[in-house]
Amino acid sequence: MTGYGLAATSELSTLLGRSISSARSSSYKARRAGVRVITVDARFTSQLCPDCGYTARNNRFSRDGFGCRMCGLAGPADHVAGINVRNRARLSVGTCQRARTCRLKADG
């Protein structure tokens, strides 16, 4: 995920289909281009609703699908996880105070 001159990667990216060398290469290329790289904890990012903050295993109703049981937000699970990784990165660098504020800034 990129934006605001930074790239966010998850610690789990190496376990979920990307090799360690690929993850290192991406970080190296980003740093070489002057982009700040932030590694965030990716646990529960595909189960956390970026809209209301509700986290539950059954929010991830299938391998590819996300549907919040609290507020009804729905979409591809990988996209939702990406939004949550981005929000955690922004929170860690202090560009916003809460995850919902991060989402509203980025998505309009």
N, C-alpha and C positions, 0 to 999 in steps of 0.2 A: 504494500500500500504506500502510495506516495502523496505528497501534498505539503505545502508550507516548507519546502526544502528539507523534508525528512522522509526516511523510509522506515516502515515498521515490519519486523519479521517476528514470527512466533517461534518459541522454543520447540514446538511440536512439528514444525514444518519439515524437519529432518526425519521424523518418524512417519509422516503422512505422505509419503510418495516422493519427496525430494531427497536426493542423496546429500550427505554431509558436504561433499566437495561442491555440489551445486549451490548449497546455502552459503558456503564460504565465498564462492565465486561471486554470487549476487551482492553480498556485503562488501567485498573488495571493490567491485565495479562501482557501487554506489558511493563508497568513500572516495574513490579515485575521482569521481565526478563532482566531489564536494558536497554530497548529500549525507546528512547525518543519519546514521543507522541506529535504531532503537529496537532492542529485543524485549518482547513482552511475554508474560505468562499466558499461554493460549488455553489453559484449562477452562472448560465450560463455555467457550466463546460460541459454540454452535448450539448451546442450550439457553443462552442468555438473550432476552429480548432487548434490543437496543432502544426501543421506544419507552417501555415501562419499567424495565429492569428485572422483570420476573424471570427466574431461572428454574427450569424443571427438565428432567430427562425426557418427559413426553412432549416438550416443545419441539423436539426433533422427532417427528412422527415417521420418518423414513430416512433412508440413507441420504437422499438428496433434498428432502423437504423440511421446512421450518414453519411452524404455526404456533404463535403464542397463545397459550390457554387462558391468559388473563385479559389481554387487550385485543387479540385477534390479528395482530400483524403477521403476515405470511410472506414467504419468499424462499428462494433457494438457500439451503443451509450454508453452503460455502460463502455466499454473498453476505449473509447475516454474520457469519463468523469473521469475515473480512472487515465489516463495519465495526465489530467489537474489538478486533485487534487494533484498528486505526484509533478508535476512541481511547483504548488503554494507552496507546503511545502518546496521544495528545494530552491525556491526563498526566502522564509521567513527565512531560516537558512543561506542563503548566500553561498550555495554550487555551485551556478551558477548565472550568471548575467541576462540571458534572458530565457524565456520558451523554445525557439527553441534549445538553447544550452543544456538545461536540457534533452530534448528529444534525441538529438544526442548522448549525453554521455551514456544514458541508452540503447538505441536501436541500437547502432552501428553506 
